[in-house]
């Protein structure tokens, strides 16, 4: 399987304690009923009805997207300029196309890799905030200014560590409240931490879980007065399932012990570089995850009642899945999931696939967005909602191996609903 070749060695095991209370994390038991499955037979599904989308980028990489307040989305990426380095760019994805991009920061110090990318977040007021990586491997955060441009960067973390990365924003304020602060979670030397960041500094970080995968993405989301942070956990015997932490949106966060919805017991001696994705649909929290314990599969789970309990996992792809899942909100009680799946007849190639997942009605048919490389050059597909359409963005190498961004736009109506 391709995902086995993408493993990254993590640090040496260390004693495990709970997040501040000395207790081991609480684990949820899998549902008694068998999960719904949809095994892939390796054949190409029908292509989604859409069109390629031209992006204002010549040599972009490390894409990400954030939902806006008006039904649009904000696409961000790193643009390779020249010997001077890279530029962190952002552009609005609207119903009429892609607006002219804005530069957030540029220079030779900017850093990214195929999995750890800069992020933009839109606060409840519409103000944007950005996080990016700088050499040797640290995070910086900046806020959009009313007069234009972004503020001087803030360092959200403290202390010395080998790496600070995989940032994930969450709202610290609700609609109509002061949004001078934003929540940020990240991975720091095999632990997941969080803090509140302001234009003039950051609160002391709080450890959410002190033993996690070092190289898998973090996802964070606020629903009502609860923040959810999802990440790939790491037990003393190297089980690396996806776990979830609940916390309040203000420091000291009131961190609750981690839970692992429907654990699968994936034991692996290195980081699989395959983190979770979160989305809120109605009162339910949707969680997408990759699991390599059973041959490689992508699953979506829905959490009810504040995500204190989760329903049966919906297996959206099994057998050839490479993971790298992304979620976007679809119709009520529904999400759309995008992921990579290997092409059995073409080693080294992969399909970017999408389908609807409804909270109660199950799975819609699979549709293919594009084919690409199965390796790191494809990065992690980005799935964004803009008006009545979805946009998928990924990184594509050309014949000379130079990377650029590729995108495809398709109407939501082109994705069949669950039966």
ZAMARGU-4260 file (C-alpha; in steps of 0.2 Angstrom, whole numbers, plus 5000, padded with zeros to 4 digits):
<rodrens>
0) 5000/5000/5000 | 5006/5018/4996 | 5002/5024/5013 | 5015/5013/5021 | 5029/5022/5011
5) 5024/5038/5018 | 5027/5034/5036 | 5037/5046/5046 | 5046/5040/5062 | 5041/5049/5078
10) 5050/5052/5094 | 5054/5039/5107 | 5040/5033/5118 | 5037/5042/5134 | 5026/5039/5149
15) 5008/5043/5146 | 4998/5054/5158 | 4981/5062/5156 | 4979/5081/5151 | 4982/5088/5168
20) 4973/5076/5179 | 4985/5061/5179 | 4971/5049/5172 | 4972/5039/5156 | 4961/5045/5142
25) 4943/5039/5142 | 4940/5028/5127 | 4923/5025/5119 | 4919/5007/5114 | 4914/5003/5096
30) 4896/5001/5091 | 4889/4983/5092 | 4882/4984/5075 | 4893/4982/5060 | 4898/4998/5051
35) 4891/5002/5034 | 4904/4998/5021 | 4907/5003/5003 | 4922/4993/4997 | 4930/4999/4981
40) 4933/4987/4967 | 4947/4997/4959 | 4936/5003/4944 | 4934/5021/4940 | 4918/5029/4946
45) 4909/5041/4935 | 4917/5059/4934 | 4909/5073/4943 | 4900/5086/4931 | 4910/5101/4933
50) 4925/5111/4925 | 4943/5115/4929 | 4945/5131/4938 | 4959/5143/4934 | 4968/5150/4949
55) 4979/5166/4951 | 4995/5156/4954 | 5009/5150/4943 | 5019/5139/4955 | 5008/5137/4970
60) 5009/5123/4983 | 5003/5119/5001 | 4984/5124/4998 | 4971/5126/5012 | 4954/5134/5013
65) 4943/5142/5026 | 4924/5145/5025 | 4919/5164/5024 | 4903/5172/5031 | 4894/5175/5015
70) 4894/5158/5008 | 4911/5160/5000 | 4928/5152/5005 | 4945/5159/5006 | 4959/5149/4998
75) 4977/5151/5004 | 4993/5144/4997 | 5012/5147/4996 | 5018/5154/4980 | 5036/5150/4975
80) 5043/5167/4969 | 5062/5166/4965 | 5078/5165/4975 | 5070/5177/4988 | 5059/5163/4994
85) 5040/5161/4995 | 5024/5171/4997 | 5009/5166/5008 | 4994/5171/4997 | 4975/5171/5000
90) 4961/5174/4988 | 4942/5173/4989 | 4933/5159/4981 | 4916/5166/4976 | 4901/5162/4965
95) 4909/5171/4950 | 4926/5164/4952 | 4942/5168/4961 | 4946/5186/4966 | 4964/5193/4964
100) 4975/5186/4978 | 4982/5196/4993 | 5000/5193/5000 | 5000/5190/5018 | 5019/5188/5021
105) 5034/5184/5010 | 5052/5179/5012 | 5065/5166/5012 | 5060/5161/5030 | 5043/5154/5025
110) 5042/5135/5027 | 5029/5121/5022 | 5029/5103/5017 | 5017/5092/5009 | 5006/5089/5025
115) 5010/5104/5036 | 5003/5120/5027 | 4999/5138/5032 | 4981/5142/5037 | 4968/5156/5036
120) 4953/5158/5047 | 4938/5170/5046 | 4932/5176/5063 | 4914/5179/5067 | 4916/5198/5062
125) 4923/5193/5045 | 4941/5198/5050 | 4954/5186/5044 | 4968/5178/5054 | 4983/5169/5047
130) 4995/5156/5053 | 5011/5150/5045 | 5028/5141/5048 | 5045/5149/5048 | 5062/5141/5049
135) 5068/5132/5058 | 5051/5125/5062 | 5040/5138/5072 | 5023/5145/5070 | 5018/5164/5067
140) 5001/5171/5068 | 4995/5188/5061 | 4978/5197/5061 | 4970/5207/5047 | 4970/5226/5051
145) 4956/5237/5047 | 4967/5249/5037 | 4973/5234/5026 | 4986/5221/5027 | 4991/5211/5042
150) 4998/5214/5059 | 5015/5210/5065 | 5017/5192/5068 | 5014/5184/5085 | 5023/5168/5092
155) 5009/5157/5099 | 5020/5145/5108 | 5033/5145/5122 | 5048/5136/5127 | 5061/5126/5116
160) 5055/5111/5105 | 5061/5103/5089 | 5045/5107/5080 | 5029/5117/5081 | 5017/5114/5067
165) 5001/5108/5060 | 4991/5123/5066 | 4972/5123/5068 | 4961/5138/5072 | 4945/5139/5082
170) 4934/5153/5087 | 4936/5161/5104 | 4921/5172/5102 | 4903/5170/5096 | 4893/5181/5084
175) 4892/5198/5090 | 4906/5196/5103 | 4923/5204/5104 | 4935/5194/5092 | 4951/5201/5097
180) 4957/5184/5101 | 4957/5167/5091 | 4960/5150/5097 | 4974/5140/5090 | 4979/5121/5092
185) 4995/5113/5086 | 5007/5099/5087 | 5023/5102/5098 | 5035/5087/5100 | 5023/5074/5101
190) 5009/5083/5111 | 4994/5093/5106 | 4993/5111/5113 | 4981/5126/5112 | 4981/5144/5117
195) 4972/5160/5113 | 4981/5172/5102 | 4979/5191/5101 | 4987/5204/5089 | 4999/5209/5104
200) 5003/5192/5110 | 4997/5175/5116 | 4991/5167/5132 | 5002/5153/5140 | 4998/5137/5130
205) 4988/5122/5138 | 4993/5104/5135 | 4977/5095/5128 | 4986/5078/5126 | 5004/5075/5130
210) 5007/5060/5119 | 5001/5061/5101 | 5007/5057/5083 | 5020/5070/5078 | 5017/5072/5060
215) 4998/5071/5058 | 4986/5086/5055 | 4975/5093/5069 | 4957/5098/5066 | 4948/5110/5077
220) 4930/5117/5077 | 4919/5127/5089 | 4900/5122/5091 | 4890/5133/5103 | 4901/5134/5119
225) 4912/5119/5116 | 4928/5117/5106 | 4932/5101/5098 | 4950/5096/5094 | 4954/5080/5084
230) 4971/5073/5081 | 4980/5056/5079 | 4983/5049/5097 | 4998/5038/5101 | 4997/5025/5115
235) 5012/5017/5124 | 5011/5002/5113 | 5010/5012/5097 | 4991/5012/5094 | 4987/5027/5084
240) 4969/5030/5082 | 4960/5047/5080 | 4955/5055/5097 | 4945/5070/5101 | 4947/5083/5115
245) 4933/5094/5121 | 4937/5111/5129 | 4929/5128/5133 | 4933/5142/5121 | 4943/5153/5134
250) 4958/5149/5144 | 4962/5138/5154 | 4950/5129/5142 | 4943/5116/5155 | 4950/5102/5145
255) 4941/5086/5147 | 4950/5069/5145 | 4952/5063/5127 | 4940/5051/5119 | 4942/5039/5104
260) 4926/5037/5095 | 4924/5019/5089 | 4942/5014/5091 | 4950/5002/5078 | 4967/4999/5087
265) 4978/5003/5072 | 4996/4999/5079 | 5009/5006/5068 | 5027/5011/5072 | 5028/5027/5063
270) 5017/5042/5060 | 5006/5039/5045 | 5004/5057/5040 | 4985/5056/5039 | 4975/5067/5051
275) 4957/5069/5054 | 4944/5082/5047 | 4929/5090/5056 | 4914/5099/5050 | 4898/5104/5059
280) 4881/5101/5051 | 4865/5106/5061 | 4868/5100/5079 | 4879/5085/5074 | 4898/5085/5073
285) 4906/5075/5058 | 4923/5067/5060 | 4932/5060/5045 | 4947/5048/5048 | 4959/5037/5039
290) 4962/5019/5046 | 4976/5008/5040 | 4972/4993/5051 | 4960/4985/5039 | 4968/4988/5023
295) 4966/5006/5022 | 4949/5015/5023 | 4941/5032/5026 | 4926/5033/5038 | 4914/5047/5043
300) 4906/5047/5060 | 4893/5059/5067 | 4893/5064/5085 | 4876/5068/5093 | 4872/5078/5109
305) 4888/5088/5110 | 4898/5074/5102 | 4897/5064/5118 | 4892/5049/5108 | 4895/5044/5090
310) 4885/5033/5078 | 4891/5019/5068 | 4906/5023/5056 | 4901/5026/5038 | 4915/5018/5027
315) 4916/5029/5012 | 4930/5019/5004 | 4939/5003/5008 | 4952/4993/5001 | 4962/5006/4990
320) 4960/5021/5001 | 4975/5032/5004 | 4966/5044/5016 | 4970/5063/5016 | 4952/5066/5019
325) 4943/5083/5019 | 4926/5088/5024 | 4913/5102/5019 | 4896/5105/5024 | 4882/5099/5012
330) 4864/5099/5014 | 4856/5099/5031 | 4862/5084/5042 | 4875/5080/5028 | 4893/5082/5024
335) 4903/5080/5008 | 4920/5071/5010 | 4934/5071/4998 | 4949/5059/4998 | 4963/5050/4988
340) 4961/5032/4983 | 4975/5022/4974 | 4972/5016/4956 | 4976/4997/4957 | 4980/4995/4938
345) 4992/5011/4938 | 5005/5010/4952 | 5009/5027/4959 | 4993/5035/4953 | 4977/5040/4963
350) 4960/5046/4961 | 4952/5061/4970 | 4935/5055/4975 | 4920/5064/4983 | 4903/5058/4989
355) 4889/5064/5001 | 4887/5057/5018 | 4870/5060/5027 | 4868/5058/5046 | 4854/5046/5045
360) 4852/5041/5026 | 4869/5035/5023 | 4881/5037/5008 | 4878/5044/4991 | 4887/5037/4976
365) 4905/5040/4973 | 4911/5053/4960 | 4928/5056/4953 | 4936/5073/4953 | 4952/5070/4945
370) 4967/5058/4944 | 4984/5063/4951 | 5000/5056/4959 | 4998/5045/4974 | 5014/5052/4982
375) 5017/5067/4992 | 5017/5079/4977 | 4998/5078/4977 | 4998/5085/4995 | 4981/5084/5004
380) 4966/5088/4993 | 4957/5104/4999 | 4937/5104/4998 | 4928/5121/4999 | 4910/5126/4998
385) 4906/5142/4989 | 4888/5146/4986 | 4879/5131/4977 | 4896/5124/4971 | 4911/5114/4978
390) 4929/5117/4974 | 4943/5104/4976 | 4961/5110/4975 | 4976/5100/4975 | 4995/5100/4970
395) 5000/5093/4953 | 5018/5090/4947 | 5021/5095/4929 | 5032/5084/4917 | 5048/5092/4924
400) 5042/5089/4942 | 5038/5107/4946 | 5023/5109/4957 | 5007/5120/4953 | 4990/5121/4960
405) 4975/5112/4951 | 4957/5115/4954 | 4940/5108/4949 | 4923/5116/4952 | 4907/5107/4952
410) 4889/5111/4957 | 4882/5103/4973 | 4868/5096/4963 | 4880/5085/4953 | 4883/5074/4968
415) 4869/5062/4970 | 4861/5061/4987 | 4860/5045/4997 | 4846/5034/4992
</rodrens>
